[in-house]
Amino acid sequence: MADTIKYREITPYVWEIPRTGGMRVPGLVFATAGLMERAGREKALEQVKNVACLPGIVRASIAMPDIHWGYGFAIGGVAAFGREQGIISPGGVGYDIACGIRLVRSDLSADEEADRLPGLVHELSRSIPAGVGRGGDIHLDRRAMDRVLSRGVSWAIEQGYGWPEDVDAIEDGGCLQGAEPALVSDRARQRGLSQSGTLGAGNHFIEVQRVEQIYDGEAADAFGVFEGQLCLMIHSGSRGLGHQICTEQVKLMAGASRRAGITLPDRQLACAPIDSPEGRDYYAAMAAAVNFARTNRQVLTHLARRSFEHIFNSSAERLGLDLVYDVSHNMAKFEEHEVDGVNQTLCVHRKGATRSFPAGHPSVPERYRAVGQPVIVPGDMGTAPYLLKGTETAMSLSFGSTCHGAGRVMGRRAARRVINGHQLKTRLESEGITVRAGRTSALAEEAPEAYKDIDEVVETCHRAGLSQKVARLRPLGVVKG
């Protein structure tokens, strides 16, 4: 039972779950005492222990302060596996493959343009398709879909959806290598055909924001942000295509685990050896979904820039609508990390966790290499999003990972039972936040009360050294599905 799990604080904000039973490595959780206690009550620590039992896991089964219960891995879970002995697991990536976040800056002052912001939010809601299963105006034929799945954002740029320089501000240059479109089923393709450039529902959003506070002037300058600035944040993923890929692969992995003789503490951790046929096929299909998700956010950015142009009667270039960065939260990736003094290629699973690479790392865009990778952490409509930067400490403690958001404390059904969407909308608007949503029940599901305290989560990562605060933002308007 989760309430019997033993753990101890080994340094401030870092807790260890010692090896017991079938655990091959200890658990390592970054949290305050309060966040740790909550994670135990929600059975998330039990999932950290379960992941520690998987073959080939390296160093520790890790969890971020926004940890909460998920499918297989806890959301907020990080685990790295050696390429020769390790496994790859859809439960360590999740159903919304490459769900992620991007931040767009501007040259505009939020205070000076306050009167135009309600109109901007309305225009964003009008021009960007949002909602469960909602399609958009871009319909891909099979050939175009293959290019999206294999090439990612470069396809979108060639079609006029954005600027060539956007690619430099996207993790992996907007394309995860190794994708194989032929491994994406007809059903998955069908679900994605009209969903490029669509927001979706759940916790996905487009948010207009004001930069409230700068903590690190050097990094803020490098990222192009300043106090009082008007910014835009986009949160979406691989939509129905990614969900379908995960659904299909989870079924295939159950048989692969049995054939490989892997004993699972939880069947939701179904997996395959990395270099097995099933492991290679999952990675290739997942990479295709990653490229679809990044293309989706790229097209969303193009639509958002057009909305700005309409409201401000100026070009996106003159408005300074540059992409700061785009980073994904749900992925498995091959990366080089030092383990016991030796560089190794590891398959790093991040499920509800953000890559947080330090200054000087070759994977950080050259424009940011002197200060570190931008890390974007969204809030939840009424609370503060953050812009952070990656650290060397994260490389040594968490395989270059940090938190991805606040983390839920209340399930969606529970939130709908206790929170009135209409009243929430009225409250947010009384606080100066313009809200546009297709369903008020969707607002209730994503209410600030349904999440942990984002300030506590970010401060934990900051003090533990997983990422460093650069700027705090404030929501001014939000579009939800």
Protein Blocks (a to p, Z undefined) as FASTA:
>chain_A
ZZlpccddfbghiacdddehjbfbdcdddddfklmmmmmmnommmmmmmmmmpghiahia
cddfkbccdehiaehiacdddfklmccdfklnojbghiacdddddfbdfklmmmmmmmmm
mmmmmmmccdehiacfbdcdfklmmmmmmnommlmmmnopacfklmmmgghhlpaghiaf
klpcfklmmmmmmmgoiebemjbccdddddfbdfblmlmmmnopaehiacddddddekjm
lmmmmmmmmmmmmmmmmmnopacfbfklgccdfklmklmmmmmmmmmmmmmmmmmmmmmm
mmmmmmmmmmnopafklnopacfbdcdfbdcddddddeehiacddddddehiacdddehi
aklcfklmmnopcdddddehjaccddddddfklmmmnoopacfbeopabdfklmmmmpcf
klmmmmmmmnopacddfblklmmmmgmklpccfklmmmmmmmnopaccfbdcddfbdcdZ
Z
